[in-house]
Amino acid sequence: MSDHGHSHGAALADHRGKLAAVLGITLTVLVVEVVGAVLSGSLALLADAAHMLTDVAGLTLGLIAAVLARRPATPARTWGYHRAEVLGAAAQAALLLAVGAFVLIEGVKRLFEPPEVASGLMIVFGIVGLIGNLIGLLILASGRSANLNMRAAFLEVVNDALGSVAVLAAAAVITTTGWYRADAIASILIGVLIIPRTIRLLRETIDVLLESTPKGLDLELVRQHLHALPHVHDVHDLHASQVATGIPILTAHLVVVAHDVGDAGPQA
């Protein structure tokens, strides 16, 4: 199991440079979009910035997990710091759920009372965001199939690019028609992108913290396989869970027949 832990850390470390580069770009675009939202009054830009906050948090957690995974286990922490990833993800999910709810509520309010929005500034900052997303996609493209972390990072940046497109579409509608509700509709669409992903992340972290059986694992089938092993008399206290992403563990109490010790019966 220790070898598995080391390989998990190595897999993350192989792509730390790409993840760090995309994190820097994403963080820069996040700051730019927040400034743009304040200057233009666009909720859609603010919603897209909140959407990008999910990726900043996710990429940061990935890098932290990669660094912590390299720290050796100790007698006091037999799994090292792998669980830090799960705790950080749970905190991230709780924060983002609140942000997503705010964006949706504010977006609905603006549908009824749409404020004026500087569509020209929306276009400028939306283009900056889209360019940043495209650069991030180019950096991650070659390694997007390397592991689950890289695939997730690539898909998150794709979602960000779609958010920037929504901002630009809303700005174009406002510029050509003066229909300010387009900003509210774009922000609601971006909020709809945030909420499901956040709930899924929260559910996954809760499953790990509650030591639920990993998805796709049939524990009863595992029990049958253990029973079928030579000299296994019985199986008790069978448990399967995860320490962190990609680190499943299984424990069981096996009663075996000591066939080489005279007439000795089953032994634990």
Helices and strands as residue ranges (DSSP letters): H 2-13, H 16-40, H 43-69, H 84-112, H 119-141, H 148-177, H 181-209, H 219-228, E 232-244, E 247-257, E 266-267
